Amino acid sequence: MSLVHLADRAVIRAEGPDAEALLQNTLTLDLNQLAEGEARPGALLTPQGKIMFDFVISRAGEQAFRLDCRRDIAEDFIRRLTFLRVRAKVNFSLPDQEVVGAGWQTDSSASQTDSASSRADSTGGETDSAFLADCRFPEGVGVFRIYAPKIEANASVSEWDRLRIEHGVAESGTDYELQDAFPHDVLFDFNGGVGLRKGCYVGQEVVSRMHHRRTARRRVVIVEGALPLSPDEREITAGSKPLGQLGTIVDTHALAIVRIDRVAEAKAAGETILAGGVELSLRVPAWADFSLEPVETSAEGN
């Protein structure tokens, strides 16, 4: 069992009889699909449909939710939520005593019972600790979110970043800038980050239009370099054409947001895809359903 303390994250509490209704009518994800014991991705959008704040949300008791976001945006996020509250009976707070962490299985043979026991032991057995399935990752990977007074970490943030890269889980700050990405860019249409069948929320019209017209062209991909990748050389190119930008980097692996149509064109032309002179290979996260291949390849044999 690997555990990491995510010191750059903070928890916003939303509590009150109108908390669920307000969040359901404001945020991208469908809270009707959020079960106890789960942590799911979501966002608050601009009216133009771009991500203003991203987070991982979970239930924290009756009429209460936990919004786990970057620490450096937490105060601004609270101010925005408070502005949107109007007369709704909900309070927002930023408790200091709740630390954020993540954990994942390092032994696939461990049972769920053993896992729960290990988690409790690793955090000192605190009764007010929470261990929630991180639904951004495939279920079989066994990744969970931890909320506790303290976390006895035995893994590094670099190891956590490598796990995120392996499974195509992007986060703002390192993989994209806030107010510069649509939910489809970061695969929220595949991981439940947007409720495509729920009612209106801020930016919903743009998201719905993009989805139904299939106009999403920028997507998160997993990158592997022939050599270690440099954080000073993030632009991805093929020939003279820019394709996208590297985000989180760990040695030869990275996440990136690329124009998938341009990647397909580069592949069709036989062009080498590069970042800082390092040759790259790109792949789609296993849980997402889009292609980087030229359209012509799908017609072979017809």
Secondary structure, DSSP 8 states (H G I E B T S, - for coil): -EEEE-TTEEEEEEESTTHHHHHHTTSSS-GGG--TTEEEEEEEE-TTS-EEEEEEEEE-STTEEEEEEEGGGHHHHHHHHHHHHTT-S-EEE--TT-EEEEEE-S-TT--HHHHHHHHHHHTTT-TT-EEEEETTS-GGG-EEEEEES-----S-HHHHHHHHHHHT---BTTTB-TTS--GGGGTHHHHTSS-TTS---TTHHHHHHHHHHT---EEEEEEEESS---TT--EEEETTEEEEEEEEEETTEEEEEEEHHHHHHHHHTT--EEETTEEEEEE--TT-----S-GGGGGTT-
